[in-house]
Amino acid sequence: MEFSELIRTGQAQAELLRGSEAPPLRGTLCVTGHHLLLSPGAQATPDLWLLLLRSVDSIEKRVEGDSGTITLRCKDLRVLQLEIEGVEATLDIARSIETNAWRLSEANEDFSLCPSYPRAVIVPRAVNNDALARSARFRQGGRFPVLSYYHAPSGTAVLRSSQPLTGPQKRRCAEDEELLRAVLAGARPGAQGFIVDTRSTQAAKQARMTGGGTESKAAYPGWKRLHRPLERGRPLQESFVRLVEACGDLEQSMDRWLSRLEGCRWLSHVKETLSTACLAAHSMEREGACILVHGAEGTDSTLLVTSLAQIILDPLSRTMAGFQELIEREWIQAGHPFQLRCAHSAFSHARPKHEAPTFLLFLDCVWQLGRQFPLSLEFGEGMLLALFDHAYASPFGTFLCNSEKERCLCEVRTRTHSLWSGLNQPKEQRKLRNPLYVPNPSAIWPSVEPQSLRLWQGLFLRWTRPPEPSEVAWEKVWQIVTDQEKAEGSQPTVSASEPQP
């Protein structure tokens, strides 16, 4: 069934309220299979307002008299209000939006692909093959560590993997042990290795009862295991929800606001994540140690540590092109399940256990690095905001599905457009680049003290407060840079190129 067949009322007259900072927009509201559109009248601005239906996180409707109100809470944390003429039209449009938004965001049954397709393509999930593959790996007791980054100055490397599948029988895998011995042998003489386990000691012991486990000292000589537990799953999602709720309450006192901010523990998660990444980076550069990072599956908190450690150490990862390649390699190709983790944002009443803002936590940590080192990152806050928006709802195919296997089955790379091709358009670069960027060949070591970590207001308060003085100053800096480049007879340089798969 085409999504357009689920639409009960195709159009109605409506007024769109977009918050205190934007004027109301009145015109004809249209619902399509993938979009919500509002076309102003001929006497108004000719701009067409458009919203992806899959970006709707929750919907509320209220009727009064001969009209109704629909409140849309979006995955990018916007809250929109539609005043619609006609009770029946209000109810039908609300039902159409809710039904199509749910189908487009549903990750458990179908992969409903981008509106850029000639028609929506639905591919059944390949559960049986994945289950068989996991079962086979458990029987073998092995895994496959992957090289994430080679740090040439110290001759060390950081690898990532899933947990060793030792199980209650304490199985061993000769190939895995040999591979890790070879890693140390290839480093400088006398090099040691650290296994950074992002689970608590207790969680690692419990995993052994279900087929997982940890590396034994006897089987992995030269490697020392360090437990640095990072929150994941439901607790991380609840922290995100509580933070958004606190940021949306504009009537509370400052004391109440600070108490709620501390209580949600979001900045604590930022601190713990950056601290673990710094541990891995410090061990490589200062101690000459090789690093293996894993949690359980190796597709969530593991990627936080390996990707942030690279940004701390590697100047190329701080360029526009290098950062895009890092995300493509360490998140998309590494198998972070975007379709599951980002099915809903902070407003949905559904709370599936597989949802978690792990990628958002990564972006927040990168924002903290950019705030503490304002000259060292070629990309700015606009790039991070764009990645957040597209991870949760996007007309591009880059963040679709949960793995490379699923993207191949869905033919994502051939049947959708790449996000990078869109972001690397010259007209987009001004919003994404850092005009103050100066290449920094050294490592950047962030402070993780509480006074050094800030709430990312540009994201969490993006739609609820006027522009900050710093944002106004940022625009002025861009204008100065642009004027200077024009005076020199040149155009702004764009160094980014689309990362290769």
Disulfide bonds with the S-S distance in Angstrom:
none
